């Protein structure tokens, strides 16, 4: 930027600051203040080099102020000022009040955004990447609904196709909006470096967790990088032994179930129930460690009846104390669309499958039984008290509103949800901890013709071998 323009901008800022100071001065003090200024100017000729010092200090201060504003803008000044001015005017209805006693409200039609926006930066694409603003003390920042309205306006003006995090400082009346980096979408199904009882649900922001795991990603999945995982811990000492996944259609809930089942088969046994009956778990049929793969309501109810009896057997065995020899493998019960399965079971006149899950959900932890369920948004609220009360680990997938995500997770999501998200994108919360942004590793159905060959090979490589039949054994 030309130096004269920077200097002119600095003088404009000095003049604006002087004008604001004069307008804030009470009327009874303006006369004495003006007289003091006149006396000071009259006394300057008697001070050696006083006029030289004043003449040098003013341009230097103006140049520094103009350079600082230009540096913070990070883009063309005209475009930056237009963007911030538009953002300011959009916030006026939310941060202004007719009964505001202040002589110069922070937010008013035609006001100055420089007083409110204390910090900002723009990205290389010329769009806003960070903003810090002051808001009036009377704004009800403790009301989640009021916060949500302001966040929606900011996210909409800054770009609906991007995701932002908001941090409210109620003590200082400050709001900070920061652009979040996109989560990695090129991580496929693979063996993750975890301890016994740990399951990788997905991957999140590097600043959200204190560990990373090496993963293969990229077009051919040969590039080895470190990624921060969302790790879910199960077992007898886990505080969140069961998991509930809620998602929009096509958001990747079944993909997450396949990923969990592949990891569980490494050290345990898995029972898979497909409530939708679309064959999403057909690739697991007949594999070692897979207790069964059921799709119809009659077969699913029979399998869950066995799971109920197996849970009771394990509880009795656990009450008798540890036995010599290797420990019994953990049992995982994975159910997709349990609400639909319950509806079909009522049509067939068989037992309610959700009732059969009550014993594994409530008491399965002591017997190393873990229940994982996935349901769509329109039906998850009717899953019953046992399901909703015993699944303290929650995952939300898809482009859902903040209210929907909060209803499942119990806390607001950690960022604004863009208008479009890739499959497997969502949020996770384990128990009473914080909520994480999360991207599920790509684990599609390898028997689907539309699955890319690299992904198909990655999933097939993780599947256990087929069990030998009785004829093969002879």
Secondary structure, DSSP 8 states (H G I E B T S, - for coil): --HHHHHHHHHHHHHHHHHHHHHHS-HHHHHHHHHHHHHHHHHGGGSTTHHHHHHHHHHHHHHHHHHHHHHHH-S-HHHHHHHHHHHHHHHHHHH--TT---SS-SS-TT--GGGTEEEEEE-TTSSEEEEEEE--TTS-TT-HHHHHHHHHHHHHHH-TTS-EEEEEETTTTEEEEEE-------BBS------TTEEEEEE--TTT-S--EEEEESSSS-EEEEE-EEEEE-STT-S---EEEEE-TTSSHHHHHHHHHHHHTTTEEEEEEETT-S-TTGGGTTBTTEEEEE-SHHHHHHHHHHHHHHHHHHHHHHHT---SSS---EEEEEEE-HHHHHHHHHHHT---HHHHHHHHHHHGGGGTEEEEEEEETTTGGGS-HHHHHH--EEEEESS--HHHHHHHHSS--SS---S---TTEEEEEETTS-EEEEE--B---TT-TTS-HHHHHHHHHHS--B---HHHH-
